[in-house]
Amino acid sequence: MCVMVLRPLSATERAEALNKAAAARSARAEAKESLKTGKRSAADIIESAAKDDALARMRVSELLEALPGIGKVRAAAIMEQLGIAASRRVRGLGIHQRRALVDFIDEH
């Protein structure tokens, strides 16, 4: 088994990493809230993920659960129906999966 040893971070590096992580969480929460309120569409968020690293790291299940009327069980069923793995992140969606997800959301 190969173990990767990370070098210890200095106090400033650690603070920068914590700030970056907090900003990413905030960006994802803002995107989910705008999806929930209807200010943005799922297609818009998926498209924005190509440029925004924070959105690219959002799980597809989180994106679906942010839609009104979709909870954990329904999100899992949708992902299974579309052939998307439960652990998949928005960045990891293929072209066909992205299109199928957007089409599914638009239909329903």
N, C-alpha and C positions, 0 to 999 in steps of 0.2 A: 504494500500500500504506500502510495506516495503522499507525503504530507508537505504542504506548502507553508513555509514560515514567512509571515509578514513582518516587515520591520516596524518597530514601535513608532507611533506618530508623536510629533511634538505637540505641545499644548495648542499652538496656533493652527497646526494642520488638523487636529482633532476638532477644534472649534469651527473651522471652515467646512469640514465634512459634515458636522452636525447642522450647520446653517444650510448647506446645500440640500441635505436630506429633508429638512423641514420645509424648504422652499418647494421641493418636488412633491411632498405630501400635500402641501397647500394648493399647488397647481392642479393635482389630480382631484382633490376635493372640490375645487372651484369648477372644474370641467364636469364632474358628476352632478353638482348642484345645477349648473346651467342646462344639463341634459334633462334632469328631473323637472325643471320648471319650463322646459320647452324653448329656452333661448337659443340653444344649439342643437343640431341634429347629431345622431350617432355617426353619420357619414362625415360630417364636419370634424368631429373629434378624431376619427380614424385618419382622416386626411392630415389633420394638424400633427398627429403623432409622427409623421415622417420628418418633421422639422423640430419637434419638441421632445426631448429625451424623457422628460417626466411623464408625458402622456404615453410615450412608446412603452414605458415600463408598467403601465396599468394592466391588470389582468382583464381578460375579455369578460370573465364572469362579473367583475366589478362594474364594467361598462354596462352590461345587460341589467344588472340589479339596480342600476341608477335610473332605469326607465320605469315610468309609472306602471304598476300592476305586475311587475316581474320581480320575484323573490329568488332565493337560492335554488329552490327545487325547479322552478320554471326555467331559470337561467341554465341550470345543468342539463335539463331536457333539450333546450334549444341547441346548446353546444353539441350535445350528443347527436342530435338530428342532423346538424350541419357538418359533423365530422371534425369538430374542433376539440382538442385535448383540454381537460379541465384546468391544467396548469398554464395554458397558453397566454402569452401577453400580446398586447396589440401589435407590437413590433414584429412578433413572430408569425403573424398571419400571412398566409400566401395570398396571391392575387385572387384566386378563385374563392378562398375562404372569406376574404374581405368582401368580395362582391356578393357572395351568398349571404353573409351576415347583414350587409346593408339592405339587400333585397328583402330579406326576411323581416327586418325591422320596419321597412317601408310598407310592406303588405299588412302588417299587424299594427 
